[in-house]
Amino acid sequence: MKSKNDATRRYQWKLILAKRLYQKGYTRQDVINLIRFLDWLIVLPGELGK
């Protein structure tokens, strides 16, 4: 994923990932846990990080 300097693109990618996980049958808590893990790995600036 080429988004090192594009915070908006990283944010959109996380939203797409979450939607796909729900579609695949992951529970809400599983999706939350994965997104929190990604937040720990990938820090988004300012408002995008909230």
PAZAPA-4460 file (N, C-alpha, C; in steps of 0.05 Angstrom, whole numbers, plus 32768, in hexadecimal, padded with zeros to 4 digits):
% residues 50
    n_x    n_y    n_z   ca_x   ca_y   ca_z    c_x    c_y    c_z   seq   type   mol
   8011   7FE8   8000   8000   8000   8000   8012   8019   8000     1      M     A
   800F   8029   7FEC   801F   8041   7FEA   8010   8059   7FF6     2      K     A
   8013   805B   8011   8005   8071   801E   8015   807D   8035     3      S     A
   802F   8079   8034   8040   8082   8049   803C   809F   8050     4      K     A
   8038   80B0   803B   8035   80CD   8040   8019   80D6   803B     5      N     A
   8005   80C4   803A   7FEA   80CB   8034   7FD7   80C1   8049     6      D     A
   7FD3   80D1   805E   7FC3   80C9   8075   7FA6   80C3   806E     7      A     A
   7F9B   80D3   805C   7F7F   80CE   8054   7F7C   80B3   8047     8      T     A
   7F8F   80AC   8036   7F8E   8091   8029   7F90   807B   803E     9      R     A
   7FA1   807E   8052   7FA3   8069   8067   7F89   8067   8076    10      R     A
   7F7C   807D   807C   7F63   807D   808A   7F4D   806F   807A    11      Y     A
   7F4C   8075   8060   7F38   8069   804F   7F3D   804B   804D    12      Q     A
   7F56   8043   804C   7F5D   8026   804B   7F54   8018   8064    13      W     A
   7F57   8025   807B   7F4D   8019   8094   7F2F   8016   8094    14      K     A
   7F20   8029   808A   7F03   8027   8088   7EFB   8010   8076    15      L     A
   7F08   800E   805F   7F02   7FF8   804C   7F08   7FDD   8059    16      I     A
   7F1E   7FDB   8067   7F25   7FC2   8075   7F0F   7FBB   808A    17      L     A
   7F07   7FCE   809A   7EF2   7FC9   80AE   7ED8   7FBF   80A1    18      A     A
   7ED0   7FCC   808C   7EB7   7FC3   807E   7EBA   7FA7   8073    19      K     A
   7ED1   7FA0   8068   7ED5   7F85   805E   7ED5   7F70   8074    20      R     A
   7EE1   7F77   808A   7EE1   7F65   80A1   7EC4   7F5F   80AA    21      L     A
   7EB4   7F74   80AC   7E97   7F70   80B3   7E8A   7F5E   809E    22      Y     A
   7E8F   7F63   8085   7E83   7F53   8070   7E8B   7F35   8071    23      Q     A
   7EA3   7F30   807B   7EAD   7F15   807D   7EA3   7F07   8097    24      K     A
   7E95   7F16   80A8   7E89   7F0A   80BF   7E98   7F0E   80D9    25      G     A
   7EAC   7F1F   80D9   7EBB   7F25   80F2   7EA8   7F33   8105    26      Y     A
   7EAC   7F2F   811E   7E9B   7F3C   8132   7EA4   7F59   8135    27      T     A
   7E93   7F69   8141   7E99   7F85   8145   7EB2   7F88   8156    28      R     A
   7EB5   7F77   816B   7ECC   7F79   817D   7EE6   7F71   816E    29      Q     A
   7EE4   7F5D   815C   7EFC   7F55   814C   7F05   7F6C   813B    30      D     A
   7EF2   7F7A   812E   7EF9   7F91   811D   7F05   7FA7   812D    31      V     A
   7EF9   7FAD   8144   7F04   7FC2   8156   7F20   7FBB   815E    32      I     A
   7F25   7FA2   8166   7F3F   7F9A   816F   7F54   7F9D   8158    33      N     A
   7F4C   7F95   8140   7F5F   7F97   812A   7F65   7FB4   8123    34      L     A
   7F50   7FC5   8123   7F54   7FE2   811E   7F66   7FEE   8133    35      I     A
   7F62   7FE7   814C   7F73   7FF2   8161   7F90   7FE9   815D    36      R     A
   7F94   7FD0   8155   7FAF   7FC6   814F   7FBB   7FD6   8138    37      F     A
   7FAB   7FDB   8123   7FB5   7FEB   810D   7FBC   8007   8115    38      L     A
   7FAB   8013   8127   7FB0   802E   8131   7FCB   802E   8140    39      D     A
   7FD1   8019   814E   7FEA   8017   815C   8002   8016   8149    40      W     A
   7FFE   8008   8132   8013   8006   811E   8015   801E   810C    41      L     A
   7FFE   8029   8104   7FFD   803F   80F0   7FF0   8057   80FD    42      I     A
   8000   806B   8104   7FF5   8083   8111   7FEC   8097   80FB    43      V     A
   7FD2   809F   80FE   7FC7   80B2   80EB   7FC8   80CE   80F9    44      L     A
   7FCD   80E3   80EA   7FCF   80FE   80F5   7FB4   810A   80FB    45      P     A
   7FB4   811B   810F   7F9C   812C   8116   7F82   811E   8116    46      G     A
   7F6E   812A   8109   7F53   8121   8109   7F4F   8106   80FC    47      E     A
   7F60   80FE   80EA   7F5E   80E3   80DE   7F63   80CD   80F2    48      L     A
   7F72   80D2   8106   7F79   80BE   811A   7F63   80B9   812E    49      G     A
   7F4E   80C9   812E   7F39   80C6   8142   7F22   80B5   8139    50      K     A
***
